[in-house]
Amino acid sequence: MALISRKTVVIVLISVLVAGLAVLCLKAVTARGSRVLITISKDTTRITGPLREDGYVDYLAALNQRYSRGVTPENNAAVPFLRAMGPAEIAPRHRSEYFGMLGIPPLPEEGDYFVTLDKYAERLKAGEKPATKPGEDVGNVLLRQEGQAMKRPWSEKEFPALAGWLAANEKPLAMLVEASKRPRRYDPLISGNGSVYWASCPAMTQSREAAWALTARAMLRVNEGRLDEAWDDLLACHRLARLAAQGPTLVELLVGTNADAMACAGDQGMLQHVRLTAAQALKMRDDLAKLSPISELVEKLDVTERFSYLDCAGMAARQGVDALTDLTGDSESSGATRWLTGVALGRVDWDQVLRMGNSWYDRLADAYRKPTWTERQKAHREIDGELGAMIRDLDAAEDWKWLTPSALFSPRKSVTQRIGLRLASVLIPGPAVADAEDRGAMQFELTRLAFALAAYRADHGSYPAKLADLAPKYVAEVPKDIFSAADLHYKQERGGYLLYSVGPNGKDDGGKGRDDRREPEDFNQDWDDIAVRVPGPAAEK
């Protein structure tokens, strides 16, 4: 009797597997319409309500409940913010629900709203034109001027079009300053399909525009000698940044951090060009010290990012494999792999998929609760490396290679593992996401220290020889470098000074950062020091 070939054995095994999976799939499809395929518990879904009509957890509603708690139209900065900026960024189909959740009537389509730089450029193109060189685009000119105007004092004569833009926004900007004085900010999360992953943050684009305008106007006021009004604008920008970061999402945290960095650049622009009195510098130092901390990254990871993973898993349990294709990018997988995965999906252990996600996010939250940047990064990189290795192994097992003994004889376990890893690979952020938070925190600390240095110079006629000379009169304690846990770098330079942190790469780049990569030969450099440079008297006005 002839021996049976290995190929024949594999074909038989596959045929048996396919037939069995087809039966299981039919049973699962029937079950899907009649029962919830996951267990609602802290171990799996993390929260047990509110529930959707189909019995699954409504994570979007849970986030809106959590972040709107204690918020009213009277204490919510989002209300005057939107009255200043208008409803344009909110999809018309969502406006009734959106404003209802804020507790106010919908805003009219047209009004005396903030004019974006792009729209102002269109007005100039249609009517009066600013002085530009032949062939120059008005919009590009305005963008270039704005980039300069946020970092140094400037005049209406120098940038007349930009000054016109700010004048056109005088009323909305006044409303934004008032909005910044409110203690809370809640912007409803709205999603077309009800999922956290696809929820939009429409006001975040407007938050960046507001920060640009306030910082640019502050530098105009510095040039005009209106320091108190300039400082009001910069403080408003700092406050709006913190309010934006109160939102539940990583996007809102990053937008808030970016807005605060703009305000810090404006602070430093003032310090570089104005000789403050000791009283002025100390007041500004104290005003910064009174600001609330920016919301922490770990909160976003532990709550919203976790909920996003759990919500996506629940969506796949309800709707099947097609619910995952746009998210994971598996739409280009081979027909065999996708078909087998689709059949087996009906037998996925969804509770285990949820537990896998909770395990990853528990580890992430633990990583970002560690006391130092080095420990946080080390822990996150270990997680990232472990997840990356598992994903690479998964990618290497595509097509028929996926039919390992585990997949053949334990299809439920194999497909469950596959789906959990695919979700984790898309949804779990990498270590770089923490850089923005820590860079922002370091830049803010350097800015506060710069005001203490300005007060010292006002009292003594020169900057101190070393940072330790600031304590205890000008600072209670000199902060350490977040990225090295060592002393910050500081040196006097021709009557001014250079103060810097080594940044996330941990290397002393001599105070050179990302903005110093100007020449082609600089582009391959990884300079990322975070610096404050204040020139000596010869460069001051």
Residue pairs with C-beta under 8 A, 6 or more apart in sequence:
10 403
13 408
14 403
14 408
17 403
17 408
17 411
18 340
18 343
21 340
21 343
21 344
21 347
21 411
22 343
24 343
24 344
24 346
24 347
25 342
25 343
25 344
25 345
25 346
25 347
27 346
28 345
28 346
28 347
29 346
31 37
31 346
32 317
32 318
32 320
32 346
35 55
36 54
36 55
36 56
37 317
37 318
37 348
37 350
38 44
38 45
38 56
38 313
38 314
38 317
38 350
38 351
38 354
39 45
39 351
40 48
40 51
40 55
40 57
41 48
42 48
43 355
43 358
44 351
44 354
44 355
44 358
45 57
45 310
45 314
45 354
46 306
46 307
46 310
46 358
47 57
47 59
47 62
47 307
48 57
49 57
49 58
49 62
50 57
50 58
50 61
50 62
50 65
51 57
51 58
52 58
52 194
54 318
56 314
56 317
56 318
57 310
57 311
57 314
58 194
59 195
59 196
59 307
59 308
59 310
59 311
59 314
60 189
60 191
60 194
60 195
60 196
60 199
60 311
62 307
63 189
63 196
63 248
63 303
63 304
63 307
64 101
64 188
64 189
66 248
66 303
67 186
67 246
67 247
67 248
68 101
68 186
68 188
70 184
71 184
71 186
72 103
73 79
73 102
73 103
73 104
75 182
75 183
75 184
76 102
76 182
76 184
76 185
76 186
77 179
77 180
77 182
77 183
77 184
77 185
77 240
77 243
78 102
78 185
78 186
78 187
78 203
79 102
79 104
79 179
80 175
80 176
80 178
80 179
80 182
81 175
81 176
81 179
81 185
81 203
81 206
81 210
81 240
82 102
82 107
82 203
83 107
83 175
84 113
84 114
84 172
84 173
84 175
84 176
84 179
84 210
85 113
85 114
85 172
85 176
85 203
85 206
85 209
85 210
86 107
86 111
86 113
86 114
87 95
87 99
87 106
87 107
87 109
88 113
89 202
89 203
89 205
89 206
90 98
90 190
90 202
91 190
91 200
91 202
94 190
94 192
95 106
95 107
96 106
97 188
97 190
98 188
98 190
98 202
99 105
99 106
99 107
101 188
102 186
102 188
112 171
112 172
113 172
114 169
114 172
114 173
114 176
114 206
114 209
114 210
114 213
115 123
115 165
115 168
115 169
115 172
116 209
117 139
117 142
117 143
117 146
117 165
117 209
117 212
118 139
120 142
120 161
120 164
120 165
120 168
121 138
121 139
121 142
122 139
124 130
124 138
124 161
124 164
125 138
129 138
130 138
130 141
130 142
130 160
130 161
130 164
131 160
132 138
132 141
138 161
141 161
142 161
142 162
142 165
145 154
145 159
145 161
145 162
146 162
146 212
146 216
148 154
148 159
149 159
149 162
149 216
149 219
149 220
150 212
150 215
150 216
150 219
150 262
150 265
150 266
150 269
151 219
151 265
151 266
151 268
151 269
152 219
152 269
152 272
152 273
153 219
153 220
153 222
153 223
153 269
153 270
153 273
153 274
153 541
154 162
154 219
154 220
154 223
155 220
155 223
155 224
156 163
156 220
162 216
163 220
165 213
166 173
166 213
166 216
166 217
166 220
169 213
173 213
173 214
173 217
176 210
176 214
176 236
176 240
177 214
177 232
177 233
177 236
179 240
179 243
180 235
180 236
180 237
180 239
180 240
180 243
181 239
182 243
184 243
184 246
185 243
185 244
185 246
185 247
186 246
186 247
187 201
187 202
187 203
187 247
187 252
189 196
189 199
189 200
189 201
189 248
189 249
190 199
190 200
190 202
191 198
191 199
191 200
192 198
195 311
195 312
195 315
196 304
196 307
196 308
196 311
196 312
197 308
197 311
197 312
197 327
197 427
199 249
201 247
201 249
201 251
201 252
201 255
203 244
204 244
204 251
204 252
204 255
207 240
207 244
207 255
207 256
207 259
208 255
208 258
208 259
210 237
210 240
210 259
211 237
211 240
211 241
211 258
211 259
211 262
211 263
212 262
214 233
214 234
214 236
214 237
214 240
214 263
215 233
215 234
215 237
215 262
215 263
215 265
215 266
217 233
218 230
218 231
218 233
218 234
218 237
218 266
218 270
219 230
219 266
219 269
219 270
221 227
221 229
221 230
221 233
222 230
222 269
222 270
222 273
222 274
227 270
227 274
227 276
227 280
230 270
231 270
231 284
231 287
233 266
234 263
234 266
234 267
234 270
235 263
235 287
237 259
237 260
237 262
237 263
237 266
238 260
238 263
238 288
238 291
239 291
240 259
241 256
241 257
241 258
241 259
241 260
241 263
241 294
242 256
242 260
242 291
242 292
242 293
242 294
242 295
243 256
244 252
244 255
244 256
244 259
245 252
245 253
245 255
245 256
245 257
245 294
245 295
246 252
246 256
246 295
247 253
248 300
248 303
248 304
249 300
249 304
250 297
250 300
250 301
250 304
250 305
250 429
250 433
253 294
253 295
253 297
253 300
253 437
254 436
256 294
256 295
257 294
257 436
257 437
257 439
257 440
258 436
258 440
260 294
260 440
260 443
260 444
261 439
261 440
261 443
264 443
264 444
264 446
264 447
267 284
267 288
267 447
267 450
267 451
268 447
268 450
268 532
268 533
268 534
270 276
271 450
271 451
271 454
271 532
271 534
272 533
272 534
272 535
272 539
272 540
273 540
273 541
274 540
274 541
275 457
275 458
275 537
275 540
276 284
276 451
276 454
276 455
276 458
277 458
278 455
278 458
278 459
281 451
281 452
281 454
281 455
281 458
282 451
282 452
282 455
282 474
284 451
285 448
285 451
285 452
285 455
285 474
288 444
288 447
288 448
288 451
289 448
294 437
294 440
294 441
296 368
296 437
297 368
297 433
297 434
297 437
298 365
298 368
298 369
301 361
301 364
301 365
301 368
301 429
302 361
302 364
302 365
305 361
305 364
305 427
305 428
305 429
306 357
306 358
306 361
308 427
309 357
309 360
309 361
309 423
309 424
309 427
309 428
310 354
310 357
310 358
312 323
312 324
312 327
312 423
312 427
313 350
313 353
313 354
313 357
313 419
313 420
313 423
314 350
315 323
316 323
316 324
316 345
316 348
316 350
316 419
317 348
317 350
320 342
320 345
320 346
321 338
321 341
321 342
321 345
324 330
324 419
324 422
324 423
325 331
327 423
327 426
328 422
328 423
328 425
328 426
329 426
330 338
330 341
330 422
333 341
333 398
334 398
334 399
336 399
336 400
337 398
337 399
337 402
340 402
340 403
341 415
341 418
341 419
344 411
344 412
344 414
344 415
345 415
345 419
347 411
347 412
347 415
348 412
348 415
348 416
348 419
349 412
349 413
349 416
350 416
352 416
352 420
353 416
353 419
353 420
353 423
356 417
356 420
356 421
356 424
357 420
357 423
357 424
357 427
360 383
360 387
360 424
360 428
361 428
363 379
363 383
364 380
364 383
364 428
366 379
367 376
367 379
367 380
367 383
368 376
368 380
368 434
370 376
370 379
372 485
373 438
373 482
373 483
373 485
374 483
374 485
376 434
377 431
377 434
377 504
380 430
380 431
380 434
381 431
383 428
384 430
384 431
387 421
387 424
387 425
387 428
390 421
391 421
391 425
394 418
394 421
394 422
397 404
404 414
406 413
406 414
407 414
407 415
435 504
438 482
438 483
438 504
439 503
439 504
439 530
441 482
442 481
442 482
442 483
442 501
442 503
442 530
443 530
445 479
445 482
446 488
446 499
446 500
446 501
446 530
446 531
446 532
447 532
448 475
449 467
449 470
449 475
449 478
449 479
449 488
449 499
449 532
450 499
450 532
450 534
452 470
452 474
452 475
453 463
453 464
453 470
453 474
453 497
453 499
453 534
454 534
455 474
456 463
456 464
456 469
456 470
456 474
457 463
462 492
462 495
463 492
463 495
463 496
463 497
463 534
464 470
465 492
466 490
467 478
467 487
467 488
467 490
467 499
468 478
470 478
471 477
471 478
478 487
478 488
479 488
480 486
480 487
480 488
481 487
481 488
481 489
481 501
481 502
482 501
483 501
483 502
483 503
483 504
483 506
484 501
484 502
484 506
488 499
488 500
488 501
489 498
489 499
489 500
489 501
489 502
489 508
489 511
490 497
490 498
490 499
490 500
491 497
491 498
493 533
493 535
493 536
494 535
494 536
494 538
495 535
495 536
495 537
495 538
496 533
496 534
496 535
496 536
496 539
497 533
497 534
498 511
498 531
498 532
498 533
499 531
499 532
499 533
499 534
500 511
500 513
500 529
500 530
500 531
500 532
501 529
501 530
501 531
502 508
502 509
502 529
503 509
503 513
503 528
503 529
503 530
504 528
505 526
505 528
507 526
508 529
509 525
509 527
509 528
509 529
510 529
511 529
511 531
511 533
512 525
512 527
512 529
512 531
513 527
513 528
513 529
513 530
513 531
514 527
514 528
516 522
516 527
517 523
517 525
517 527
